[in-house]
């Protein structure tokens, strides 16, 4: 999957009505990626902690989305080119 495809998927699949990605949206993303176990809430919290660069509780700008893509590759084994 390309970086642009991943960004489009995030916006269409998990972003809320204000185009923000919070903890619940990250949990949904993990489930959509096939990670559906008791650790999804913890994994979503950790991703938000690492990728929410301005600490407002949401991933919503280009820099934060890029950080999430990098984090997903490192921690979730999701390959984005």
Buried (B, 14 or more C-beta within 10 A) or exposed (E): EEEEEBBEBBEEEBBEEEEBBBBEBBBBBBBEBEBEEEEBEEBBEBBBEBBBEEEEEBBBBEEBBBBBBBBBBEEBEBEBE
